[in-house]
Amino acid sequence: MYKQLLQPDLWQMLQDEDEAGMAAFCDVLHPAATAEILDGLETEQIWRILSSCPLERRREIFEFLDLPLQVELVDRADRTEFSKLLEVMSSDDRADLLAKLDTEHVEALLPLVAAAERNDIRKLLSFPDDSAGAIMTTEYASLPEEVSVGEALDRLRKQAPERETIYYVYILGHGRRLDGVVSLRELILAKPEASVADLMNRDVISVRVDDDPEEVAQVIARYDFIAVPVVDERNQLVGIVTHDDVYDVVAEEIEEDVQRFAAIEPLEDDYLLTPLRIVAWKRGGWLMFLAFVALVTAQILQYYEGGGGPDEAGNATGWMIMFLPLVLASGGNAGSQSATLVIRSLATTDRGRFGYGRMVLREFNVGLVLGGVLAATGFGAALVWFQLTGMQSLVVGSTVYLVVLMGTVIGAIFPITFERQGMDPAIMSTPLIAALVDVMGVVIYYSVAAVAVGT
């Protein structure tokens, strides 16, 4: 709603170079709403708007932008100006962004960042991507146990501006050993002269820095934590993982599971931002495996038909029946893959930057690539494995090519059509797409055969 109402005014501000208006725009809305509106603009326009607002507000808005867009903005930004933004970013968000940049970019930016932040960046980037260390933040509140409640609150007031959360306060002993935890609520309700040591909980639930992020998410969910401390092998506190970081991990795992369910090797980045060759590779491997399974089914049919030729099968189309599983599986599986990716993109991607037409065109291009690979496989298998004639093998290969191309396009068009009609695109689920492609695949198969070999 905000985007449709405010984007025209924002474009006018950009055209008029209205710095005051752009600054007011950044300040009046929640940073997340501002980021959503900016997501539909060009990177140069986004930087012009962000540059008009104070550094702290710029940071808040920037951190709500999608990570791929952040990477695009870094490529267009002045290094000196961006280094200032990098210094004030949350440590975990900063590490996530730099992990996506190439090494040359990172090495060029780090010398421009203050030494303390630079050391923190290098530390977080040193952890493997599949570890708690990669998603933690080092911005936590801590206290020694010998202080009183009154002194503890005074210290927390000084720490608060630079901490991501102070709801949990971690009590550290010698060598930053994690000895306990106390909530801010407990400190506020306690008497000022009370000792923190008497209030803190010494049985601290923590995770190891090398634990899998999924395990961290399970701990936070099981204990209903806002954050969980991360310790090393010596029980020294190295950071915390907050609930919002865990949400990102869970969302990513769900996305990967959905893609695997549709026979797609999980994509590392957003579908529309992933290069075409990588999308085709991630999808093609499973399609090749499923095509092989369909060819095994054809071999079984050939065995029970007594050889699979026209005479043995008892009719002139006996050889065609053997390859029906391959034709139907190729089109249906390709269509299911396409529908899954498009439905997820419709649910999670801003179409201000990626229109419907781009989705369909992208699936058409993917269909051309996948169709060519599977068509060559089908042609070679029919000719060599099943010893069909050249023309019969060509019918199999060309049909597979057409049904894969048709499946990918239908898998994109149908969910988009439903959404544009105000309906839930998920209604066009992958089984329904596969069923529709199967029907049309049979028609295409026999039509091609009628033209090519007169059956």
Secondary structure, 3 states (H helix, E strand, C coil): CHHHHHHHHHHHHHHHCCHHHHHHHHHHCCHHHHHHHHCCCCHHHHHHHHCCCCHHHHHHHHHHCCHHHHHHHHHHCCHHHHHHHHHHCCHHHHHHHHHHCCHHHHHHHHHHCCHHHHHHHHHHHCCCCCCHHHHCECCEEEECCCCEHHHHHHHHHHHHHHCCEEEEEEEECHHHEEEEEEEHHHHHHCCCCCEHHHHCECCCCCEECCCCHHHHHHHHHHHCCCEEEEECCCCEEEEEEEHHHHHHHHHHHHHHHHHHHCCCCCCCCCHHHCCHHHHHHHHHHHHHHHHHHHHHHHHHHHHHCCCCCHHHHCCCCHHHHHCHHHHHHHHHHHHHHHHHHHHHHHHHCCCCCCCHHHHHHHHHHHHHHHHHHHHHHHHHHHHHHCCCCHHHHHHHHHHHHHHHHHHHHHHHHHHHHHHHCCCCHHHCCHHHHHHHHHHHHHHHHHHHHHHHCCC
